[in-house]
Amino acid sequence: MTKANSLSRWLAAAMAALMLLALLPARVWAAESTAYDTDGATAFTFTDIAITAKDGDCTGYNIDGTALTIEAAGTYIVSGSCQSGSITVKKGVTGVTLVLSGLTLTADGTAAIACNKSSGVTIVAQDGTANILSDTETNNDDSYPDNTNAENAVIKCKDGSQVTLCGSGSLTVNANGKNGIKSGATTDEEGEAWLVIRDLTLTISAPVNDAINAEASLTILSGDLTIDAGDDAVHSDYYLTVGAAGTDGPTITVNSCNEGLEAADLSIAGGNITIHAGDDCLNAANSDLTGYAFTLSISGGTLVMDTTSGDGIDSNGTLSISGGTVVVWTNSTADNQPLDADGTLSISGGTVLAAGGSAGMGITLDSPVLNYFNLRNTCLLYSLSFTCTNRNYFSHKIIPFTFLFSFQILFSYLLFRLLPSAYLLCFGSPISLFVGTF
């Protein structure tokens, strides 16, 4: 092959690759691109009385007392401590990287960080730094209707905004007003809105309402999230995606909430997820949508969940499990079940153990192989160690957890159910129950 032909083929391949990248959805490309460079960045230091600036190449900003407004693209580093300050990215401004470098910022009656409509912002917790963002209880226009500055969230991302939260540092969000993080809607006027969280160590306390709330699309790819919420831990009106195929996914620990993860379309592809809920642990629902085809799918990850008064996994449409390990406990109250779907439950892989219920599973099984067992008049086996073992396939894999509630319904499923061996459930020595063969 001649050098000319070789060069021609190389150029053709390069052009094809560039065209392929151009065709990728903007949402995916933006989510994957979180690298940043602080060379030439402008740095700001907050105090209780002022903001000092050290100009770099990025000078598109305005300072008014302890309120900082970003008015042009660039990289901006923020640090220091302030009891009444704020950061705002102006409407329509994209290409902004906001680096949190040891920032402790409380906003009085408004958002600590506001990404205005149609903005494009990457918020980075810088490596080795701890950052704390808080608001006050007046940042809630339901409770304080006269507060025209209320944004109802510590981090407010408005309609059409595209925001990524990332970084190898840590971020703590204290929501005293309403929500911890709020992402806006996709509209014809403002464009597509989304929120992506990756790589970040994120702790959210939101005792009033939701820890994370999105009106359009929310993706949690990786990181370590710890959440306490008064209502939903993680909510999206439409799309919520957790993890991605072929990755470890995020670690999400929900210590307390009403509902755990909720969206009209909820997809879990990976991660290590622990949820302690008062109502549903997982929920595919949106009361504002009528005639919508709700979906809840689990294709990977490890989920260990319990609820004191709701369904374990609830879909107002279909429920599909094709991989991962799912352990869910529900308290035997009312008609709350460990698995509940208005449509069809489809399980084609993974390991599922679900216990609780009082009046049947509340599901339509799509195969006679998928069985659940009514265990009436069972003992109250509180605080007993429980292990689930298949002696052939699970000789190297044991799933330990603490037995939380008495239960009347047990559902179990193994991907390798056709092995000629028994599936034995042991409720602490010497009590054992043989459930069946798979």
Secondary structure, 3 states (H helix, E strand, C coil): CCHHHHHHHHHHHHHHHHHHHHHCCHHHHHHHCCCCCCCCCEEEEECCCCEEEECCCCCCEEEECCEEEECCCEEEEEEEEECCCEEEECCCCCCEEEEEEEEEEEECCCCCEEECCCCEEEEEECCCCEEEEEECCCCCCCCCCCCCCCCCEEEEECCCCEEEEECCCEEEEECCCCEEEEECCCECCCECCEEEECCCEEEEEECCCCCEEECCEEEECCCEEEEEECCEEEEEEEEEEECCCCCCCCEEEEEECCEEEEEEEEEECCCEEEEEECCCCEEECCCCCCCCCCEEEECCCEEEEEECCCCCEEECCEEEECCCEEEEEECCCCCCCCEEECCEEEECCCEEEEEECCCCCCCEECCCCCCEEECCCCCCCCCCEEEEEECCHHHHCCEEEECCCCCCEEEEEECCCCCCCEEEEECCCCCEEEEEEC
